[in-house]
């Protein structure tokens, strides 16, 4: 069906159900950032493929809200929808727009499985003031989506303790200690990466995210994992049951929640649990709202994970340097898509590589101005020597997850391109060299990345950094470096990215990304201080750096970093690439 036909059929259903507006979020029953195709209803309806966005359909309008990262992409991909640039000056959020365009007594439908309990509560509060009813029990999409992909059922596999650093029993014990501190008798887990970490399980149910569709219910004396039994072979089943974990079908979680005893103190994270599951719990339970214990535990990498992460940085750095050398020396015609295939091949040659950690962003020329551009056969262009090329990629290895962005120019960059690159690099260095007291939040660090751009009246519309999982999701909470005032302190062992950027629509974009780990620095009479330890190993582009814009301290940092890159990577590279890298990393 074409979009107009779908919208006509959808509006007819809305009329039959007495619905005045329908909200279609980007979520799934686990409130994941990246979702399996089975739940990508917003993409199916609008044509927009980005990971973030909310569609709204009324009887007269079809609108889409998405943030800065996807404005250009959404406009190019949407069919029959009007774009609202979320976060732009004067642009209302979708709830405000609905409140201003619906009459009192109107009904809004929203599938409660696809939205968190926290978001539903927020929406109800907004709409209540306008006498608008929000119904989260109606699914208007499923029977119209005739070619809907099935639910994924890839095989789950065990991540060895030699990589994970802790056993399932140890992790469950740590979660139960957190539950006890909160006074909880039971804890519902629905976040897929939390479950993967807790049970030392990995899978491939979500594209480039090594997770399995599952729920978990943890109590002081038992643990239940709700998962499709077809995903578990006999060995995995034996190991889980040997650790006292009860295995039940995925769909049984609703019933298990409804059967909890009256008075049970159930710990949930409202942002991570769907409205549907929130309502499924026995009304006699007392809900305790708070962060999932696993979320806070898994973001602090243990010593075994940390050791593997540093080893992985060398492997991944070699792969990226091989790719950049190939790009600089090949006589083949390279396109965005063939570049993505090539960097994947270099990663596949490294030990313990499993899969990309996300679809590579290979963006040439004006495509690089789109933060999350994804090349297709229709948009794929050749790389030439007359424009900027942004490449953002990463890998999932048994030994860790990587995320790196480099921007280069294969020819002669303009003075403005050099200046812009250098300003972004200065922001990157400012974060990399920062020192901050215990208790600092990411939003306090974020300004360091922007200061030199701000001085020139420029900025970028995304966060400076996000958490990174261990052979898990490339975007991991709870900490991030962002203007948003997230109340999460930075702690030693957290793995984050440092990725300031600058984007000139229709011209080019620049982003420079390394992974960094929070580490202890020193204790003075003023308290304990932390710093970032750089993890990623790959050179920056000398032909895009204006040395006159850098301070002596910045030059020293860059020269030291480049020596570290060469010393770590050269022993594993062929002689011709060693020589090339030596030139790329020589002192300024």
Secondary structure, DSSP 4 states (H G I P E B T S, - for coil): --HHHHHHHHHHHHHHTT-SEEEE-S--TT--SS--GGG-HHHHHH----SS-EEEEESS-EEEEE-GGGHHHHHHH-SS-EEEETTSTTPPPHHHHHHHHS-TT-EEE--TTSSBHHHHHHHHHHHHTTT-EEE-S---STTT-TTPPPPP-PPPEEPPHHHHSS-HHHHHHHHHHHHHHHT-SEEEE--HHHHHHHTTEE--SBTTB----EEEEEETTEEEEEE-GGG--HHHHHHHHHTTEEEE-GGGHHHHHHTSPTT-EEEE-TTTSBHHHHHHS-TTSEEEE---HHHHHHTB--HHHHHHHHHHHHHHHHHHHHHHHHHHH--S--BHHHHHHHHHHHHHTSTTEEEESS--EEEEGGGGGSTT----TTT--B--SSSEEEEEE-EEETTEE--EEEEEESS---HHHHHHHHHHHHHHHHHHT-EEETT-BHHHHHHHHHHHHHTTT---SS-SEEE--SSS-SSEEEEEESSS----B--TTBEEEE--EEEETTTEEEE-BEEEEEEEEEEETTEEEEEEEE-------GGG--GGGS-HHHHHHHHHHHHHHHHHHGGGS-HHHHHHHHHHTS--
